[in-house]
Amino acid sequence: MSVSIVGDRRQMRSLYQKMLRLQNRKVPLIENGFYYPKRWLGNLVARLGGDWHEVYCRGTWDYLKINNKSLYFFTESAWQAPFDVLHLIKKVYPGLEIYFSAEGDGWDTYLTNDAEGRFFTSRFELDMPPENDYYDTIEEVAERVGNYIGRKIEPTKEDVYDAIEEWEMENDDMDAYINFKEFEFVSLNDV
């Protein structure tokens, strides 16, 4: 899950400093079995005054960055996005606005609360050879899928889904595939 945070600069700097200190410790705040034990989300939960037994915090953060306007980090987690951690951040720092883009093939979820595309402009993901990629518009998706399957597709979600379904019925190549995902807009309060 990618997270961008804006709002009160003091609160943003405070959160950044807590996260930076945690990841720069010689030993993790709480002993854990994660690959990056100092960046385990449970350490952040504890530092924010929460109980890591009660707040879903399975995962780690990475790519921590701050500038004059926003704080950014990325979380990697198993089974579901760590929305409880974002709720705790919002509770501790009410002057912050939290934007996210969360996806997970394992939990088949593609969610964002950034409807205006302020930080996360991608609205679609295409997973197909040679690699997966993200797209901002259905026109881009229709063109990419059309080029892959060898025919023009009208730039609507329905036509793209129909073209993929038809292609899959006709295609016997087990190494060829198209997975088309659309990001759903949700409020942080609803997850």
GUTIPA-707466 format. One line per 3 residues: for each residue x, y, z of N, C-alpha, C. Coordinates in Angstrom, 1 decimal, m for minus. Layout:
BEGIN
X,Y,Z,X,Y,Z,X,Y,Z ~ ...
//
This chain:
BEGIN
0.9,m1.2,0.0,0.0,0.0,0.0,0.9,1.2,0.0 ~ 0.6,2.1,m0.9,1.3,3.4,m0.9,0.5,4.4,m0.1 ~ 1.2,5.2,0.7,0.5,6.2,1.6,1.2,7.6,1.4
0.4,8.6,1.1,0.8,10.0,1.1,0.0,10.7,2.1 ~ 0.7,11.5,2.9,0.1,12.3,4.0,0.4,13.7,3.9 ~ m0.7,14.6,4.1,m0.5,16.0,4.0,m1.2,16.6,5.2
m1.0,17.9,5.5,m1.7,18.5,6.6,m0.8,19.3,7.4 ~ m1.1,19.3,8.7,m0.3,20.0,9.7,1.1,19.6,9.7 ~ 2.0,20.6,9.4,3.4,20.2,9.2,4.1,19.7,10.5
3.7,20.2,11.6,4.3,19.7,12.9,3.9,18.3,13.1 ~ 2.7,18.0,12.9,2.2,16.6,13.1,2.9,15.7,12.0 ~ 3.0,16.1,10.8,3.6,15.3,9.8,5.1,15.1,10.1
5.8,16.1,10.6,7.2,16.0,10.9,7.3,15.0,12.1 ~ 6.4,15.1,13.1,6.4,14.3,14.3,6.3,12.8,13.9 ~ 5.4,12.5,13.0,5.2,11.1,12.5,6.4,10.7,11.8
6.9,11.5,10.9,8.2,11.1,10.2,9.3,10.8,11.1 ~ 9.5,11.7,12.1,10.6,11.5,13.1,10.5,10.2,13.8 ~ 9.2,9.8,14.3,9.0,8.6,15.0,9.4,7.4,14.1
8.9,7.4,12.8,9.2,6.3,11.9,10.7,6.3,11.6 ~ 11.3,7.4,11.4,12.8,7.4,11.1,13.6,6.9,12.3 ~ 13.2,7.3,13.5,13.9,6.8,14.6,13.8,5.3,14.8
12.6,4.8,14.6,12.3,3.4,14.7,13.2,2.6,13.7 ~ 13.2,3.0,12.4,14.0,2.3,11.4,15.5,2.4,11.6 ~ 15.9,3.4,12.3,17.4,3.6,12.5,17.9,3.1,13.8
17.0,2.5,14.6,17.4,1.9,15.9,18.4,0.7,15.6 ~ 19.2,0.4,16.6,20.2,m0.7,16.5,19.4,m2.0,16.6 ~ 18.4,m2.1,17.4,17.5,m3.2,17.6,16.1,m2.8,17.5
15.2,m3.7,17.1,13.8,m3.2,17.0,13.1,m2.9,18.3 ~ 12.2,m2.0,18.3,11.5,m1.6,19.5,10.9,m2.8,20.2 ~ 10.2,m3.7,19.4,9.6,m4.9,19.8,10.2,m6.1,19.0
10.7,m7.1,19.7,11.2,m8.3,19.0,10.1,m8.9,18.1 ~ 10.5,m9.2,16.9,9.5,m9.8,15.9,10.2,m10.6,14.9 ~ 9.5,m11.3,14.1,10.1,m12.2,13.1,10.1,m11.7,11.7
9.9,m10.4,11.5,9.8,m9.9,10.1,11.2,m9.7,9.6 ~ 11.3,m9.7,8.2,12.6,m9.6,7.5,13.2,m8.3,7.8 ~ 12.5,m7.2,7.9,13.0,m5.9,8.3,12.4,m5.6,9.7
12.9,m6.2,10.8,12.3,m6.1,12.1,12.1,m4.7,12.6 ~ 13.0,m3.7,12.3,12.9,m2.4,12.8,11.8,m1.6,12.1 ~ 11.4,m2.0,10.9,10.4,m1.3,10.2,9.0,m2.1,10.2
8.9,m3.0,11.2,7.7,m3.7,11.4,6.6,m2.7,11.8 ~ 5.4,m2.8,11.3,4.4,m1.8,11.6,3.9,m1.9,13.1 ~ 4.1,m3.0,13.7,3.8,m3.1,15.1,4.7,m2.2,16.0
5.9,m1.9,15.6,6.8,m1.0,16.3,6.1,0.4,16.2 ~ 5.6,0.8,15.0,5.0,2.1,14.9,3.7,2.2,15.7 ~ 2.9,1.1,15.7,1.7,1.1,16.5,2.1,1.3,18.0
3.1,0.6,18.5,3.5,0.8,19.9,4.0,2.2,20.1 ~ 4.8,2.8,19.2,5.3,4.1,19.4,4.2,5.2,19.4 ~ 3.1,4.9,18.7,1.9,5.8,18.7,1.0,5.6,19.8
1.3,4.6,20.7,0.5,4.4,21.9,m0.5,3.3,21.7 ~ m0.5,2.6,20.6,m1.5,1.5,20.4,m0.9,0.2,20.8 ~ m1.8,m0.8,20.8,m1.4,m2.2,21.2,m1.4,m3.0,19.9
m0.2,m3.5,19.6,0.0,m4.2,18.4,m0.7,m5.6,18.4 ~ m1.2,m6.0,19.5,m2.0,m7.2,19.6,m3.5,m6.9,19.1 ~ m3.9,m5.7,19.2,m5.2,m5.3,18.8,m5.4,m4.6,17.5
m4.3,m4.0,17.0,m4.3,m3.2,15.7,m3.6,m4.1,14.7 ~ m4.3,m4.4,13.6,m3.8,m5.2,12.5,m2.5,m4.5,11.9 ~ m1.4,m5.1,12.2,m0.1,m4.4,11.8,0.9,m5.4,11.1
0.3,m6.4,10.5,1.2,m7.4,9.9,1.8,m6.8,8.6 ~ 3.1,m6.5,8.7,3.8,m6.0,7.6,4.9,m5.0,8.0 ~ 5.5,m4.4,7.0,6.6,m3.4,7.2,6.4,m2.2,6.4
7.1,m1.1,6.7,7.1,0.0,5.8,8.5,0.2,5.2 ~ 8.5,1.0,4.1,9.7,1.2,3.4,9.5,2.6,2.6 ~ 10.6,3.0,2.0,10.6,4.2,1.2,10.0,5.5,1.9
10.4,5.6,3.1,10.0,6.8,3.9,10.6,8.0,3.4 ~ 9.8,9.0,3.0,10.2,10.3,2.5,9.4,11.4,3.0 ~ 10.0,12.6,3.1,9.2,13.8,3.5,9.7,15.0,2.7
8.8,15.9,2.4,9.2,17.2,1.8,8.4,18.2,2.5 ~ 8.4,19.4,2.0,7.6,20.5,2.6,6.1,20.3,2.5 ~ 5.7,19.5,1.6,4.2,19.3,1.4,3.6,18.0,1.8
4.4,16.9,1.8,3.8,15.6,2.1,4.9,14.6,2.7 ~ 4.3,13.6,3.3,5.1,12.5,3.8,4.6,11.3,3.0 ~ 5.6,10.4,2.6,5.2,9.3,1.8,5.9,8.0,2.4
5.2,6.9,2.4,5.8,5.6,2.7,5.0,4.5,2.0 ~ 5.6,3.4,1.9,5.0,2.2,1.3,4.9,1.1,2.3 ~ 3.8,0.4,2.4,3.7,m0.8,3.3,3.6,m2.0,2.5
4.2,m3.1,3.0,4.1,m4.4,2.4,3.5,m5.3,3.5 ~ 2.4,m5.9,3.2,1.7,m6.7,4.2,1.1,m8.0,3.6 ~ 0.7,m8.9,4.4,0.1,m10.1,4.0,m1.4,m10.1,4.3
m2.1,m10.7,3.4,m3.6,m11.0,3.6,m4.5,m9.8,3.5 ~ m4.1,m8.6,4.0,m4.9,m7.4,3.8,m4.0,m6.2,4.0 ~ m4.5,m5.1,3.6,m3.8,m3.8,3.8,m3.9,m3.4,5.3
m2.9,m2.8,5.8,m2.9,m2.4,7.3,m3.7,m1.1,7.5 ~ m5.0,m1.1,7.2,m5.7,0.1,7.4,m5.8,0.5,8.8 ~ m5.8,m0.5,9.7,m5.9,m0.1,11.2,m4.7,0.8,11.6
m3.6,0.6,11.0,m2.4,1.5,11.3,m2.7,2.9,10.8 ~ m3.3,3.1,9.6,m3.7,4.4,9.2,m4.8,5.0,10.1 ~ m5.7,4.2,10.6,m6.7,4.8,11.5,m6.0,5.3,12.8
m5.1,4.5,13.3,m4.4,4.9,14.5,m3.6,6.2,14.2 ~ m2.9,6.3,13.1,m2.2,7.6,12.7,m3.2,8.7,12.7 ~ m4.3,8.6,12.1,m5.3,9.7,12.1,m5.8,10.0,13.5
m6.0,9.0,14.3,m6.4,9.3,15.7,m5.4,10.1,16.5 ~ m4.1,9.7,16.3,m3.0,10.4,17.0,m2.7,11.8,16.4 ~ m2.9,11.9,15.1,m2.6,13.1,14.4,m3.8,13.6,13.6
m4.8,14.1,14.3,m6.0,14.5,13.6,m5.9,15.6,12.6 ~ m4.8,16.3,12.6,m4.5,17.4,11.6,m4.0,16.9,10.3 ~ m3.9,15.6,10.1,m3.3,15.0,8.9,m4.4,14.4,8.0
m4.2,14.6,6.7,m5.1,13.9,5.7,m4.2,12.7,5.1 ~ m4.8,11.6,5.1,m4.1,10.4,4.7,m4.7,9.9,3.4 ~ m3.9,9.8,2.3,m4.3,9.2,1.0,m3.6,7.9,0.8
m4.3,6.9,0.2,m3.6,5.6,0.0,m4.1,5.0,m1.3 ~ m3.2,4.1,m1.8,m3.6,3.3,m2.9,m3.1,1.9,m2.5 ~ m4.1,1.0,m2.3,m3.8,m0.3,m1.8,m4.2,m1.4,m2.8
m3.4,m2.4,m3.0,m3.7,m3.5,m3.9,m3.1,m4.7,m3.4 ~ m3.8,m5.8,m3.7,m3.3,m7.1,m3.3,m4.0,m8.2,m4.1 ~ m3.2,m8.9,m4.9,m3.7,m10.0,m5.7,m4.3,m11.1,m4.8
m3.6,m11.4,m3.7,m4.0,m12.4,m2.8,m5.4,m12.1,m2.2 ~ m5.7,m10.9,m1.9,m7.0,m10.5,m1.4,m7.8,m9.8,m2.4 ~ m7.4,m9.8,m3.7,m8.1,m9.3,m4.8,m8.8,m8.0,m4.5
m8.0,m7.1,m4.0,m8.5,m5.7,m3.6,m7.6,m4.7,m4.3 ~ m8.3,m3.7,m4.9,m7.6,m2.5,m5.5,m8.4,m1.3,m5.0 ~ m7.9,m0.6,m4.0,m8.6,0.5,m3.4,m7.8,1.7,m3.3
m8.5,2.9,m3.4,m7.8,4.2,m3.2,m8.9,5.1,m2.6 ~ m8.4,6.1,m1.9,m9.3,7.2,m1.4,m9.0,8.5,m2.1 ~ m8.1,8.4,m3.1,m7.7,9.6,m3.8,m8.4,9.8,m5.1
m9.7,10.1,m5.0,m10.6,10.2,m6.1,m10.1,11.3,m7.1 ~ m9.5,12.4,m6.6,m9.1,13.5,m7.5,m7.7,13.2,m8.2 ~ m7.1,12.1,m7.8,m5.8,11.8,m8.3,m4.7,12.7,m7.9
m4.8,13.2,m6.7,m3.8,14.2,m6.2,m2.4,13.5,m6.0 ~ m2.4,12.3,m5.5,m1.1,11.5,m5.4,m1.1,10.3,m6.2 ~ m2.3,9.6,m6.3,m2.3,8.3,m7.0,m3.3,8.5,m8.2
m2.7,8.6,m9.4,m3.5,8.8,m10.6,m4.0,7.5,m11.3 ~ m3.3,6.4,m11.0,m3.7,5.2,m11.7,m5.0,4.7,m11.2 ~ m5.8,4.3,m12.2,m7.2,3.8,m12.0,m7.4,2.4,m12.4
m6.4,1.9,m13.2,m6.5,0.5,m13.7,m5.1,m0.2,m13.6 ~ m5.1,m1.5,m13.5,m3.9,m2.3,m13.6,m4.1,m3.4,m14.6 ~ m3.2,m3.6,m15.5,m3.2,m4.6,m16.4,m2.0,m5.5,m16.1
m2.3,m6.8,m15.8,m1.2,m7.8,m15.6,m1.2,m8.7,m16.8 ~ m0.2,m8.5,m17.7,m0.2,m9.4,m18.9,1.3,m9.3,m19.4 ~ 1.7,m10.4,m20.1,3.1,m10.4,m20.6,3.4,m9.1,m21.4
4.6,m8.6,m21.2,5.7,m9.1,m20.5,5.7,m8.7,m19.0 ~ 4.8,m7.8,m18.6,4.8,m7.4,m17.2,3.5,m6.6,m16.9 ~ 3.2,m6.4,m15.6,2.0,m5.6,m15.3,2.4,m4.1,m15.3
1.3,m3.3,m15.6,1.5,m1.9,m15.6,0.2,m1.2,m15.2 ~ 0.3,0.1,m14.9,m0.8,0.9,m14.4,m1.2,1.9,m15.4 ~ m2.5,2.3,m15.4,m3.0,3.2,m16.4,m4.0,4.2,m15.7
m3.9,5.4,m16.2,m4.8,6.4,m15.6,m6.2,6.5,m16.3 ~ m6.3,6.0,m17.6,m7.5,6.1,m18.3,m7.9,4.8,m19.0 ~ m9.2,4.7,m19.2,m9.7,3.5,m19.9,m9.2,3.5,m21.4
m9.0,4.7,m21.9,m8.5,4.7,m23.3,m7.1,4.1,m23.4 ~ m6.2,4.3,m22.4,m4.9,3.7,m22.4,m5.0,2.2,m22.3 ~ m5.9,1.7,m21.5,m6.1,0.3,m21.3,m6.6,m0.4,m22.6
m7.6,0.3,m23.2,m8.2,m0.3,m24.4,m7.2,m0.4,m25.5 ~ m6.3,0.6,m25.6,m5.3,0.6,m26.6,m4.2,m0.5,m26.3 ~ m3.8,m0.7,m25.1,m2.8,m1.7,m24.7,m3.4,m3.1,m24.9
m4.6,m3.3,m24.5,m5.2,m4.7,m24.6,m5.4,m4.9,m26.1 ~ m5.9,m3.9,m26.8,m6.1,m4.1,m28.3,m4.9,m4.4,m29.0 ~ m3.8,m3.8,m28.7,m2.5,m4.1,m29.3,m2.0,m5.6,m29.0
m2.3,m6.0,m27.8,m1.9,m7.3,m27.3,m2.7,m8.4,m28.0 ~ m4.0,m8.2,m28.2,m4.9,m9.3,m28.8,m5.0,m9.1,m30.3 ~ m4.6,m7.9,m30.8,m4.6,m7.7,m32.2,m5.9,m7.2,m32.8
m6.6,m6.5,m32.1,m7.9,m5.8,m32.6,m8.2,m4.6,m31.8 ~ m8.9,m3.7,m32.5,m9.3,m2.4,m31.9,m10.4,m2.7,m30.9 ~ m10.4,m2.0,m29.7,m11.4,m2.1,m28.7,m11.9,m0.7,m28.4
m13.2,m0.6,m28.3,m13.8,0.7,m27.9,m13.4,1.0,m26.4 ~ m13.1,2.3,m26.1,m12.6,2.6,m24.8,m13.7,2.7,m23.7 ~ m14.3,1.6,m23.4,m15.2,1.5,m22.3,m14.8,0.3,m21.5
m15.1,0.3,m20.2,m14.8,m0.8,m19.4,m15.5,m2.1,m19.9 ~ m16.7,m2.0,m20.2,m17.5,m3.2,m20.7,m16.8,m3.8,m21.9 ~ m16.5,m2.9,m22.9,m15.8,m3.4,m24.1,m14.5,m4.1,m23.9
m13.7,m3.5,m22.9,m12.4,m4.1,m22.6,m12.6,m5.5,m21.9 ~ m13.6,m5.5,m21.0,m13.9,m6.8,m20.3,m14.3,m7.9,m21.3 ~ m15.2,m7.5,m22.2,m15.8,m8.4,m23.2,m14.6,m8.9,m24.2
m13.8,m8.0,m24.6,m12.7,m8.3,m25.5,m11.7,m9.3,m24.8 ~ m11.4,m9.1,m23.5,m10.6,m10.0,m22.8,m11.2,m11.4,m22.7 ~ m12.5,m11.4,m22.4,m13.2,m12.7,m22.2,m13.2,m13.4,m23.5
m13.5,m12.8,m24.6,m13.5,m13.4,m25.9,m12.1,m14.0,m26.3 ~ m11.1,m13.2,m26.0,m9.8,m13.6,m26.3,m9.4,m14.8,m25.5 ~ m9.7,m14.8,m24.2,m9.4,m15.9,m23.4,m10.1,m17.2,m23.8
m11.3,m17.1,m24.4,m12.1,m18.3,m24.8,m11.4,m18.9,m26.1 ~ m10.8,m18.0,m26.9,m10.2,m18.4,m28.2,m8.7,m18.8,m28.0 ~ m8.1,m18.4,m26.9,m6.6,m18.6,m26.8,m6.3,m19.8,m26.0
m5.4,m20.7,m26.6,m5.0,m21.9,m25.9,m3.6,m21.8,m25.3 ~ m2.9,m20.7,m25.5,m1.6,m20.5,m25.0,m1.6,m20.3,m23.5 ~ m1.1,m21.2,m22.7,m1.2,m21.1,m21.2,m0.3,m20.0,m20.7
0.7,m19.6,m21.4,1.6,m18.5,m21.0,1.1,m17.1,m21.3 ~ 0.0,m17.1,m22.0,m0.6,m15.8,m22.4,m1.8,m15.5,m21.5 ~ m1.9,m14.4,m20.9,m3.0,m14.1,m20.0,m3.2,m12.6,m19.9
m4.4,m12.2,m19.5,m4.7,m10.7,m19.2,m5.5,m10.7,m17.9 ~ m5.0,m10.0,m17.0,m5.7,m9.7,m15.7,m6.0,m8.2,m15.7 ~ m7.2,m7.8,m15.7,m7.6,m6.4,m15.7,m8.3,m6.1,m14.4
m7.7,m5.1,m13.7,m8.2,m4.7,m12.4,m8.5,m3.2,m12.4 ~ m9.6,m2.8,m11.7,m9.9,m1.4,m11.5,m9.9,m1.0,m10.1 ~ m9.3,0.1,m9.8,m9.3,0.6,m8.4,m10.6,1.2,m8.1
m11.1,0.8,m6.9,m12.4,1.2,m6.3,m12.1,2.4,m5.4 ~ m12.9,3.4,m5.4,m12.8,4.5,m4.5,m13.6,4.3,m3.2 ~ m12.8,4.4,m2.1,m13.4,4.2,m0.8,m12.9,5.3,0.1
m13.6,5.6,1.2,m13.2,6.5,2.2,m12.3,5.7,3.2 ~ m11.3,6.4,3.8,m10.5,5.7,4.9,m11.4,5.2,6.0 ~ m12.5,5.9,6.3,m13.4,5.5,7.3,m14.2,4.2,7.0
m14.2,3.9,5.7,m15.0,2.7,5.3,m14.2,1.4,5.2 ~ m12.9,1.5,5.5,m12.0,0.3,5.4,m11.5,0.0,6.7
//
